[in-house]
Amino acid sequence: MTDTATLPVPPPGFAPHFRKSPLTDPWEPLYSRRTAEAVRMGFRAGPAHANSRGFVHGGMISALADNARGLSCVTSWRAGRAS
């Protein structure tokens, strides 16, 4: 797991991601911003996220989007139940 004390400053409106797991540990540093409807996620791209050409790997982008989608579905569902 990544030590959050050594992470760079998150982008404006974002904080270190609140949900840690063994799957996402290699993706760190992850950041998220929660709203009433969704969870937005981002990361600081580095060599571990890149393919052999040095671009962020499409699988990384897909996995991050899948993670954000799942968290957003739960967030939206909970917001709907509260109203």
Secondary structure, DSSP 8 states (H G I E B T S, - for coil): ---GGGS----TT-EE-S---TTTGGG-SEEEEE-SS-EEEEE---GGGB-TTSSB-HHHHHHHHHHHHHHHHHHHHHHHHH-
